[in-house]
Amino acid sequence: MSSRLTAKLPLPLLITGIAGVAGYNALQYFRVRHGEQVFGIRQRDNWPLAGPGIVACDLEDPVELRRLFDEYEFATVLNCAGNCALRACELDPRLAWRTNVEGLTNLLSVCVEREIRLVHLSIDLVFSGASGRGGYVETDLTDPVTVYGKTMVASERLILDWMPAACVLRISLPMGVSFNGHAGAIDWIQSRFKKGRPATLYFDEIRTPTYCDCLNPAFEQLLTTGHAGLYHAGGPRRLSLYEIAQVINRIGGYDPKLLMGCPRAEAGPIPPRAGNVALNSTKLAETLRAQAFDPWPYDEALVPTHRDWHFARGPERGSPRLLAEVLYRHPHKRHDAVA
C-alpha cells in the first residue's frame, strides 16, 4: 500500500474488539503506521489488556461511548467487536444479543449521527454450509445454524439499513497472535497440544483462513477509499478444521497422536456446527484491484494431503518457533508495517 493512499486515511481511528485476534492485530498494525492517532477499546472488566492507545469502554454503555467519541472525535471506526464463543452464545442467547447487536446499535447510532466512516467485521458463519459446496458469494441467502451466526446476520442488516455508506466485511478465521494466547483458532488448538491434551476437530467443517498480515492492509484500503456495502474476505485456500489442526500439529512439532478427527454429525448438539462455509472473495479483489489475500499457510508444502499427513515429519523440522514464524505471521510480508 502506498504512502499516498495511507495519508488519506481519516484520523483519529477507533478499533473495537481488540481482545479478539482481528482487532488485536489491527491495533498493532495501525499504531505502527499512524501512531497516537489510533485507539482501541476493550471491555472494562478485561483489565489485563492494557497498553498504548487502549481505552476501557463497553459498547453496551451508550453514555460512556458518546463521551469517548466527544473526547477523541474519531473520524473512522473499524468494528471488530463481538462475542464469538459458540457454546457460550448457545447457552446464553440474551448475552450474545446484547454483545453482538445492542452494542453495535449504540456504536452505529453515533457513527450515523456524526457521519463517521465505518468498516464492520462479520463472519462466514452467517451461512450453514449445508450444501457442502462452499464458495459463498455476497448475494447468497444467509442461513446460520448458531446463535452467534444469527446475531451477526442481525448486525449486518442493521448496518446496511441504517448506514448504506458503511462497509461490512465477512471474514473467516483470522490467523495471527492474540494478547492472551487463547483467543484464536491457532491458540486453542496449540494450547491443547502444548499441554499434551487431545484435540478433536471436524473433517467436514470447511473454512477459508486468512493471515492478519493480509487482512490489515485491506482494512486500511477500505477505511481510506470509502467503498460501501457487503464484501467477503476469506483466504483463497479451503481447509477443514481437521486440516488446520494437522498443520498446527506438524509445524509446531507436537505429538501427532493428540489430534483426533470426526465428522460434525458426531459432535455434540451444543454448539451446532456449520459445514462448508468457504467464502468466494472475488468481489473484494476486484474492488481493491488486486488479490487481497495469500493462502494460509503460505507454503504449499505445509498443506495436508491426507488424514495421516501430520504423522510424517518433513524437512521443516516443526517447532513452536517455526509455527510462530509461518502460521501466526505471513513469512514473506514486512511485519513492522512502516508506511
VEXPA-790897 format. One record per residue (C-alpha): residue number from 0; residue in three letters; x negated, y negated, z. Coordinates in Angstrom, 3 decimals, decimal comma. Each point is the difference from the previous one (the first is absolute). Layout:
N
+------+------+----------+----------+----------+
| resi | resn |        X |        Y |        Z |
+------+------+----------+----------+----------+
|  NUM |  ALA |        X |        Y |        Z |
...
+------+------+----------+----------+----------+
This chain:
339
+------+------+----------+----------+----------+
| resi | resn |        X |        Y |        Z |
+------+------+----------+----------+----------+
|    0 |  MET |    0,000 |    0,000 |    0,000 |
|    1 |  SER |   -1,388 |   -3,392 |   -0,970 |
|    2 |  SER |   -0,693 |   -2,834 |    2,395 |
|    3 |  ARG |    2,216 |   -2,174 |   -2,216 |
|    4 |  LEU |    3,005 |    2,205 |    0,776 |
|    5 |  THR |   -0,953 |    0,281 |    3,662 |
|    6 |  ALA |   -0,142 |   -3,795 |    0,366 |
|    7 |  LYS |    3,687 |   -0,209 |   -0,907 |
|    8 |  LEU |    1,179 |    2,169 |    2,879 |
|    9 |  PRO |    2,286 |   -2,212 |    2,130 |
|   10 |  LEU |   -1,302 |   -0,158 |    3,554 |
|   11 |  PRO |    0,402 |    0,561 |    2,900 |
|   12 |  LEU |    0,880 |    3,675 |   -0,459 |
|   13 |  LEU |    1,853 |    2,126 |    2,569 |
|   14 |  ILE |   -0,346 |    3,793 |   -0,028 |
|   15 |  THR |    2,488 |    1,970 |    2,079 |
|   16 |  GLY |   -0,226 |    3,622 |    1,117 |
|   17 |  ILE |   -3,746 |    0,032 |    0,572 |
|   18 |  ALA |    0,271 |    3,061 |    2,264 |
|   19 |  GLY |    0,562 |    2,037 |   -3,164 |
|   20 |  VAL |   -2,644 |    1,028 |   -2,511 |
|   21 |  ALA |    1,129 |   -2,295 |   -2,834 |
|   22 |  GLY |    0,358 |   -3,066 |    2,231 |
|   23 |  TYR |   -3,215 |    0,582 |    1,942 |
|   24 |  ASN |   -2,102 |    0,373 |   -3,149 |
|   25 |  ALA |    1,692 |   -2,979 |   -1,645 |
|   26 |  LEU |   -0,826 |   -2,176 |    2,997 |
|   27 |  GLN |   -3,698 |    0,903 |   -0,195 |
|   28 |  TYR |   -0,067 |   -0,588 |   -3,760 |
|   29 |  PHE |    1,734 |   -3,386 |    0,049 |
|   30 |  ARG |   -1,897 |   -1,240 |    3,083 |
|   31 |  VAL |   -3,295 |    0,589 |   -1,796 |
|   32 |  ARG |    1,235 |   -1,767 |   -3,121 |
|   33 |  HIS |    1,906 |   -2,876 |    1,600 |
|   34 |  GLY |   -1,253 |   -0,191 |    3,573 |
|   35 |  GLU |    1,979 |   -1,796 |    2,681 |
|   36 |  GLN |    2,895 |   -0,719 |   -2,360 |
|   37 |  VAL |    1,151 |    3,628 |    0,379 |
|   38 |  PHE |    1,957 |    1,311 |    2,996 |
|   39 |  GLY |    1,437 |    3,345 |    1,025 |
|   40 |  ILE |    2,756 |    0,697 |    2,506 |
|   41 |  ARG |    0,419 |    3,011 |    2,253 |
|   42 |  GLN |    2,703 |    1,078 |    2,423 |
|   43 |  ARG |   -0,420 |   -1,618 |    3,411 |
|   44 |  ASP |   -0,369 |    3,335 |    1,773 |
|   45 |  ASN |   -2,826 |    1,126 |   -2,313 |
|   46 |  TRP |   -2,633 |   -1,850 |    2,027 |
|   47 |  PRO |   -2,993 |    2,184 |   -1,074 |
|   48 |  LEU |    0,321 |   -1,435 |   -3,519 |
|   49 |  ALA |   -1,910 |   -3,251 |    0,330 |
|   50 |  GLY |   -2,509 |   -2,052 |   -1,949 |
|   51 |  PRO |   -0,479 |   -3,148 |   -2,092 |
|   52 |  GLY |    3,224 |   -1,204 |   -1,566 |
|   53 |  ILE |    2,210 |    2,534 |    1,825 |
|   54 |  VAL |    3,069 |   -1,459 |    1,720 |
|   55 |  ALA |    2,596 |    1,778 |    2,156 |
|   56 |  CYS |    3,557 |   -0,452 |   -1,292 |
|   57 |  ASP |    2,979 |    2,346 |   -0,365 |
|   58 |  LEU |    1,930 |   -0,384 |   -3,246 |
|   59 |  GLU |    3,109 |    0,949 |    1,978 |
|   60 |  ASP |   -0,305 |   -3,285 |    1,947 |
|   61 |  PRO |    1,306 |   -2,720 |   -2,362 |
|   62 |  VAL |   -0,806 |   -2,867 |    2,371 |
|   63 |  GLU |   -3,630 |    1,001 |    0,442 |
|   64 |  LEU |   -0,328 |    0,710 |   -3,720 |
|   65 |  ARG |    1,197 |   -3,478 |   -0,942 |
|   66 |  ARG |   -2,341 |   -1,530 |    2,557 |
|   67 |  LEU |   -2,885 |    1,853 |   -1,640 |
|   68 |  PHE |    0,949 |   -1,299 |   -3,465 |
|   69 |  ASP |    0,343 |   -3,543 |    1,384 |
|   70 |  GLU |   -3,480 |    0,205 |    1,502 |
|   71 |  TYR |   -1,897 |    1,457 |   -2,965 |
|   72 |  GLU |    2,157 |   -1,086 |   -2,974 |
|   73 |  PHE |   -0,578 |    3,182 |   -1,999 |
|   74 |  ALA |    0,212 |   -0,323 |   -3,773 |
|   75 |  THR |   -0,079 |    3,735 |   -0,793 |
|   76 |  VAL |    1,004 |    3,194 |    1,813 |
|   77 |  LEU |   -1,079 |    3,588 |   -0,627 |
|   78 |  ASN |    2,513 |    2,114 |    1,908 |
|   79 |  CYS |   -1,460 |    3,388 |    0,937 |
|   80 |  ALA |    2,177 |    0,441 |    3,105 |
|   81 |  GLY |    2,172 |    3,020 |    0,693 |
|   82 |  ASN |    0,375 |    3,089 |    2,141 |
|   83 |  CYS |   -1,081 |    2,902 |   -2,215 |
|   84 |  ALA |    0,023 |    2,709 |    2,711 |
|   85 |  LEU |    2,373 |    2,461 |   -1,672 |
|   86 |  ARG |    0,917 |    2,023 |    3,080 |
|   87 |  ALA |    0,443 |   -3,053 |    2,238 |
|   88 |  CYS |    2,282 |   -1,632 |   -2,562 |
|   89 |  GLU |    2,136 |    3,152 |   -0,282 |
|   90 |  LEU |    0,364 |    0,261 |    3,767 |
|   91 |  ASP |    0,754 |   -3,701 |    0,495 |
|   92 |  PRO |    1,644 |   -1,506 |   -3,109 |
|   93 |  ARG |    0,870 |   -3,168 |    1,916 |
|   94 |  LEU |   -3,664 |   -0,657 |    0,693 |
|   95 |  ALA |   -0,846 |    0,646 |   -3,648 |
|   96 |  TRP |    2,681 |   -2,473 |   -1,120 |
|   97 |  ARG |   -1,116 |   -2,648 |    2,469 |
|   98 |  THR |   -3,637 |    0,269 |   -1,056 |
|   99 |  ASN |    0,362 |    0,507 |   -3,748 |
|  100 |  VAL |    3,105 |   -2,074 |   -0,789 |
|  101 |  GLU |    0,782 |   -2,500 |    2,743 |
|  102 |  GLY |   -3,625 |   -1,107 |    0,300 |
|  103 |  LEU |   -0,132 |   -0,496 |   -3,752 |
|  104 |  THR |    3,251 |   -1,983 |    0,105 |
|  105 |  ASN |   -1,630 |   -2,477 |    2,391 |
|  106 |  LEU |   -3,112 |   -0,275 |   -2,148 |
|  107 |  LEU |    1,995 |   -0,324 |   -3,191 |
|  108 |  SER |    2,200 |   -2,780 |    1,366 |
|  109 |  VAL |   -3,100 |   -2,096 |    0,738 |
|  110 |  CYS |   -1,569 |    0,712 |   -3,402 |
|  111 |  VAL |    3,208 |   -0,867 |   -1,884 |
|  112 |  GLU |    0,557 |   -3,187 |    1,974 |
|  113 |  ARG |   -3,572 |   -1,248 |   -0,534 |
|  114 |  GLU |   -0,535 |    1,438 |   -3,518 |
|  115 |  ILE |   -2,997 |    2,055 |    1,118 |
|  116 |  ARG |   -1,536 |    2,476 |   -2,427 |
|  117 |  LEU |    0,769 |    3,556 |    1,200 |
|  118 |  VAL |   -1,397 |    3,386 |   -1,016 |
|  119 |  HIS |    1,691 |    2,855 |    1,873 |
|  120 |  LEU |   -1,265 |    3,599 |    0,205 |
|  121 |  SER |    2,505 |    2,817 |   -0,334 |
|  122 |  ILE |   -0,657 |    3,728 |   -0,437 |
|  123 |  ASP |    0,351 |    2,958 |   -2,385 |
|  124 |  LEU |    2,242 |    1,723 |    2,563 |
|  125 |  VAL |    2,978 |   -2,015 |   -1,236 |
|  126 |  PHE |    0,253 |    3,013 |   -2,346 |
|  127 |  SER |    0,808 |    3,609 |    0,903 |
|  128 |  GLY |   -2,227 |    1,682 |   -2,577 |
|  129 |  ALA |    2,666 |    2,686 |   -0,283 |
|  130 |  SER |   -0,408 |    0,540 |   -3,736 |
|  131 |  GLY |   -3,664 |    0,924 |    0,418 |
|  132 |  ARG |   -1,012 |   -2,048 |   -3,032 |
|  133 |  GLY |   -1,218 |   -3,187 |    1,699 |
|  134 |  GLY |   -1,143 |   -2,885 |   -2,162 |
|  135 |  TYR |    2,587 |   -2,384 |    1,434 |
|  136 |  VAL |    0,378 |   -3,384 |   -1,691 |
|  137 |  GLU |    1,496 |   -3,155 |    1,447 |
|  138 |  THR |    3,424 |    0,508 |   -1,601 |
|  139 |  ASP |    0,534 |    3,471 |    1,505 |
|  140 |  LEU |    2,735 |    0,201 |    2,640 |
|  141 |  THR |   -1,168 |    0,343 |    3,583 |
|  142 |  ASP |    1,123 |    3,016 |    2,042 |
|  143 |  PRO |   -2,083 |    0,226 |    3,199 |
|  144 |  VAL |    0,218 |    3,062 |    2,236 |
|  145 |  THR |   -1,349 |   -1,682 |    3,172 |
|  146 |  VAL |    1,212 |   -2,794 |    2,271 |
|  147 |  TYR |   -3,290 |   -1,772 |   -0,727 |
|  148 |  GLY |    0,650 |    0,137 |   -3,740 |
|  149 |  LYS |    3,562 |   -1,241 |    0,461 |
|  150 |  THR |   -1,158 |   -3,030 |    2,005 |
|  151 |  MET |   -2,574 |   -0,807 |   -2,667 |
|  152 |  VAL |    2,702 |    0,082 |   -2,691 |
|  153 |  ALA |    2,052 |   -2,418 |    2,096 |
|  154 |  SER |   -3,040 |   -2,261 |    0,352 |
|  155 |  GLU |   -0,616 |   -0,009 |   -3,744 |
|  156 |  ARG |    3,606 |   -0,991 |   -0,700 |
|  157 |  LEU |   -0,156 |   -2,831 |    2,513 |
|  158 |  ILE |   -3,049 |   -1,494 |   -1,672 |
|  159 |  LEU |    1,124 |    0,435 |   -3,593 |
|  160 |  ASP |    3,418 |   -1,499 |    0,842 |
|  161 |  TRP |   -1,123 |   -2,842 |    2,264 |
|  162 |  MET |   -3,270 |   -0,955 |   -1,657 |
|  163 |  PRO |   -0,223 |    0,934 |   -3,693 |
|  164 |  ALA |   -3,335 |   -1,823 |   -0,271 |
|  165 |  ALA |   -1,605 |    2,446 |    2,437 |
|  166 |  CYS |   -1,940 |    3,129 |   -0,983 |
|  167 |  VAL |    0,805 |    3,470 |    1,372 |
|  168 |  LEU |   -2,833 |    2,486 |   -0,379 |
|  169 |  ARG |    0,624 |    3,700 |    0,582 |
|  170 |  ILE |   -3,201 |    1,686 |    1,120 |
|  171 |  SER |   -0,729 |    3,652 |    0,752 |
|  172 |  LEU |   -2,696 |    1,087 |    2,467 |
|  173 |  PRO |   -2,503 |   -2,851 |    0,557 |
|  174 |  MET |   -3,429 |    1,524 |    0,571 |
|  175 |  GLY |   -2,229 |   -2,067 |    2,282 |
|  176 |  VAL |   -1,224 |   -0,477 |    3,540 |
|  177 |  SER |    2,312 |   -0,896 |    2,871 |
|  178 |  PHE |   -0,636 |   -1,983 |    3,149 |
|  179 |  ASN |    0,562 |    2,949 |    2,343 |
|  180 |  GLY |   -0,874 |    3,040 |   -2,121 |
|  181 |  HIS |    3,549 |    1,385 |    0,150 |
|  182 |  ALA |    2,141 |   -2,076 |   -2,368 |
|  183 |  GLY |   -0,511 |    1,559 |   -3,423 |
|  184 |  ALA |    0,231 |    3,307 |   -1,872 |
|  185 |  ILE |   -3,754 |    0,555 |    0,143 |
|  186 |  ASP |   -0,056 |   -0,926 |    3,686 |
|  187 |  TRP |    2,636 |    2,535 |    1,067 |
|  188 |  ILE |   -1,332 |    2,888 |   -2,055 |
|  189 |  GLN |   -3,629 |   -0,623 |    0,933 |
|  190 |  SER |    0,888 |   -0,393 |    3,692 |
|  191 |  ARG |    1,397 |    3,542 |    0,010 |
|  192 |  PHE |   -3,112 |    1,447 |   -1,617 |
|  193 |  LYS |   -2,346 |   -1,961 |    2,277 |
|  194 |  LYS |    1,666 |    1,532 |    3,061 |
|  195 |  GLY |   -0,028 |    3,500 |   -1,465 |
|  196 |  ARG |    3,785 |    0,014 |   -0,314 |
|  197 |  PRO |    1,948 |    1,352 |   -2,988 |
|  198 |  ALA |    1,815 |   -2,324 |   -2,366 |
|  199 |  THR |    2,945 |    1,178 |   -2,087 |
|  200 |  LEU |    0,761 |   -1,881 |   -3,218 |
|  201 |  TYR |    2,456 |    0,559 |   -2,836 |
|  202 |  PHE |   -0,680 |    1,477 |   -3,414 |
|  203 |  ASP |    2,919 |   -1,808 |   -1,641 |
|  204 |  GLU |    0,029 |   -3,538 |    1,437 |
|  205 |  ILE |   -1,776 |   -1,961 |   -2,717 |
|  206 |  ARG |   -1,346 |   -3,530 |    0,456 |
|  207 |  THR |   -2,156 |   -2,468 |   -1,932 |
|  208 |  PRO |   -2,612 |   -1,208 |    2,544 |
|  209 |  THR |   -1,857 |   -3,251 |   -0,602 |
|  210 |  TYR |   -3,222 |   -1,447 |    1,380 |
|  211 |  CYS |    0,598 |   -3,169 |    2,010 |
|  212 |  ASP |   -3,085 |   -1,293 |   -1,829 |
|  213 |  CYS |    2,179 |    0,070 |   -3,146 |
|  214 |  LEU |    3,212 |   -1,224 |    1,628 |
|  215 |  ASN |   -1,503 |   -3,158 |    1,494 |
|  216 |  PRO |   -0,984 |   -1,721 |   -3,277 |
|  217 |  ALA |    3,455 |    0,851 |   -1,377 |
|  218 |  PHE |    1,603 |   -1,637 |    3,046 |
|  219 |  GLU |   -2,062 |   -3,108 |   -0,660 |
|  220 |  GLN |    0,989 |   -0,176 |   -3,639 |
|  221 |  LEU |    3,677 |    0,341 |    0,825 |
|  222 |  LEU |   -0,174 |   -2,588 |    2,774 |
|  223 |  THR |   -1,812 |   -2,376 |   -2,332 |
|  224 |  THR |    1,819 |    0,427 |   -3,300 |
|  225 |  GLY |    3,545 |    0,004 |    1,336 |
|  226 |  HIS |    1,298 |    3,101 |   -1,804 |
|  227 |  ALA |    3,465 |    0,855 |    1,301 |
|  228 |  GLY |    2,123 |    3,111 |    0,275 |
|  229 |  LEU |   -0,698 |    3,671 |    0,659 |
|  230 |  TYR |   -3,244 |    1,828 |   -0,829 |
|  231 |  HIS |   -1,449 |    3,432 |    0,683 |
|  232 |  ALA |   -3,552 |    0,140 |    1,356 |
|  233 |  GLY |   -1,004 |    3,644 |    0,220 |
|  234 |  GLY |   -3,322 |    1,411 |   -1,101 |
|  235 |  PRO |   -0,381 |    1,891 |   -3,295 |
|  236 |  ARG |   -0,786 |    3,376 |    1,601 |
|  237 |  ARG |    2,822 |    2,193 |    1,358 |
|  238 |  LEU |   -0,886 |    2,103 |    3,030 |
|  239 |  SER |    2,019 |    2,104 |    2,413 |
|  240 |  LEU |   -0,415 |   -0,611 |    3,713 |
|  241 |  TYR |   -1,705 |    3,397 |    0,150 |
|  242 |  GLU |   -2,479 |   -1,033 |   -2,718 |
|  243 |  ILE |   -0,696 |   -3,278 |    1,803 |
|  244 |  ALA |   -0,786 |    2,009 |    3,135 |
|  245 |  GLN |   -2,245 |    2,305 |   -2,035 |
|  246 |  VAL |   -2,035 |   -3,000 |   -1,137 |
|  247 |  ILE |   -0,306 |   -1,327 |    3,559 |
|  248 |  ASN |   -0,934 |    3,425 |    1,362 |
|  249 |  ARG |   -2,749 |    0,703 |   -2,531 |
|  250 |  ILE |   -1,446 |   -3,502 |   -0,317 |
|  251 |  GLY |    0,025 |   -0,371 |    3,783 |
|  252 |  GLY |   -1,803 |    3,318 |    0,423 |
|  253 |  TYR |    2,692 |    1,465 |    2,287 |
|  254 |  ASP |    0,971 |    3,621 |    0,638 |
|  255 |  PRO |    2,090 |    1,064 |   -3,033 |
|  256 |  LYS |    1,985 |    2,464 |    2,104 |
|  257 |  LEU |    1,634 |   -2,928 |    1,833 |
|  258 |  LEU |    2,023 |   -1,007 |   -3,073 |
|  259 |  MET |    3,378 |    1,686 |   -0,367 |
|  260 |  GLY |    2,479 |   -0,450 |   -2,842 |
|  261 |  CYS |    3,678 |    0,674 |   -0,571 |
|  262 |  PRO |    2,881 |   -1,137 |   -2,202 |
|  263 |  ARG |    2,038 |   -2,791 |    1,555 |
|  264 |  ALA |    3,045 |    2,305 |    0,128 |
|  265 |  GLU |   -1,784 |    1,753 |    2,868 |
|  266 |  ALA |   -0,495 |   -3,249 |    1,919 |
|  267 |  GLY |    2,207 |   -0,877 |    2,945 |
|  268 |  PRO |    3,163 |   -2,060 |   -0,536 |
|  269 |  ILE |   -1,521 |   -3,152 |    1,570 |
|  270 |  PRO |   -1,219 |   -1,848 |   -1,857 |
|  271 |  PRO |    1,329 |    1,123 |   -3,389 |
|  272 |  ARG |   -2,704 |    0,040 |   -2,659 |
|  273 |  ALA |    0,019 |   -1,567 |   -3,461 |
|  274 |  GLY |   -1,107 |    1,923 |   -3,074 |
|  275 |  ASN |   -1,881 |   -1,403 |   -2,979 |
|  276 |  VAL |    0,177 |   -3,781 |    0,502 |
|  277 |  ALA |   -2,922 |   -0,830 |   -2,311 |
|  278 |  LEU |    0,250 |   -3,577 |   -1,256 |
|  279 |  ASN |   -0,467 |   -1,239 |   -3,567 |
|  280 |  SER |   -1,834 |   -3,331 |    0,311 |
|  281 |  THR |   -0,132 |   -0,923 |   -3,689 |
|  282 |  LYS |    2,097 |   -3,140 |    0,487 |
|  283 |  LEU |   -2,453 |   -1,380 |    2,563 |
|  284 |  ALA |   -3,001 |    0,770 |   -2,207 |
|  285 |  GLU |    1,642 |   -1,783 |   -2,928 |
|  286 |  THR |    0,883 |   -2,982 |    2,212 |
|  287 |  LEU |   -3,538 |   -0,311 |    1,344 |
|  288 |  ARG |   -1,370 |    0,717 |   -3,490 |
|  289 |  ALA |   -2,335 |    2,641 |    1,373 |
|  290 |  GLN |    0,048 |    3,445 |    1,556 |
|  291 |  ALA |    0,466 |   -1,096 |    3,596 |
|  292 |  PHE |   -1,084 |    3,195 |    1,746 |
|  293 |  ASP |   -2,632 |    2,694 |   -0,273 |
|  294 |  PRO |    0,915 |    3,544 |    1,034 |
|  295 |  TRP |   -0,443 |    1,225 |    3,572 |
|  296 |  PRO |   -2,389 |    1,684 |    0,466 |
|  297 |  TYR |   -2,060 |   -1,808 |   -2,593 |
|  298 |  ASP |   -2,225 |    2,971 |   -0,891 |
|  299 |  GLU |    1,743 |    2,672 |   -2,065 |
|  300 |  ALA |   -2,305 |    2,605 |    1,581 |
|  301 |  LEU |    1,708 |   -0,649 |    3,342 |
|  302 |  VAL |    3,467 |    0,953 |   -1,276 |
|  303 |  PRO |    1,300 |    3,444 |    1,074 |
|  304 |  THR |    0,500 |    2,562 |   -2,762 |
|  305 |  HIS |    1,686 |    2,762 |    2,047 |
|  306 |  ARG |    1,330 |    0,642 |    3,512 |
|  307 |  ASP |   -3,287 |    1,409 |    1,327 |
|  308 |  TRP |   -2,145 |   -2,728 |   -1,571 |
|  309 |  HIS |   -0,950 |   -1,464 |    3,388 |
|  310 |  PHE |   -1,643 |    3,277 |    1,073 |
|  311 |  ALA |   -2,664 |   -0,377 |   -2,708 |
|  312 |  ARG |   -2,509 |   -2,556 |    1,240 |
|  313 |  GLY |   -1,485 |   -1,832 |   -2,965 |
|  314 |  PRO |   -3,096 |   -2,110 |   -0,592 |
|  315 |  GLU |    1,574 |   -3,009 |    1,741 |
|  316 |  ARG |   -0,926 |    1,520 |    3,430 |
|  317 |  GLY |    3,044 |   -1,289 |    1,822 |
|  318 |  SER |   -0,226 |   -2,081 |    3,155 |
|  319 |  PRO |    2,068 |   -2,662 |    1,825 |
|  320 |  ARG |   -2,467 |   -2,575 |   -1,321 |
|  321 |  LEU |    0,575 |    1,063 |   -3,605 |
|  322 |  LEU |    3,749 |   -0,062 |    0,592 |
|  323 |  ALA |   -0,233 |   -3,591 |    1,214 |
|  324 |  GLU |   -2,050 |   -0,977 |   -3,049 |
|  325 |  VAL |    2,148 |    1,519 |   -2,756 |
|  326 |  LEU |    3,521 |    0,555 |    1,402 |
|  327 |  TYR |    0,579 |   -2,959 |    2,325 |
|  328 |  ARG |   -1,816 |   -2,290 |   -2,428 |
|  329 |  HIS |   -0,308 |   -0,121 |   -3,766 |
|  330 |  PRO |   -3,620 |    1,074 |   -0,583 |
|  331 |  HIS |   -0,558 |   -2,325 |   -2,972 |
|  332 |  LYS |    1,680 |   -3,209 |    1,122 |
|  333 |  ARG |   -1,571 |   -2,829 |    1,945 |
|  334 |  HIS |    1,223 |    0,082 |    3,564 |
|  335 |  ASP |   -1,083 |   -3,461 |    1,052 |
|  336 |  ALA |    2,868 |   -1,515 |   -2,063 |
|  337 |  VAL |   -2,005 |   -3,162 |   -0,646 |
|  338 |  ALA |    1,617 |   -2,181 |   -2,651 |
+------+------+----------+----------+----------+
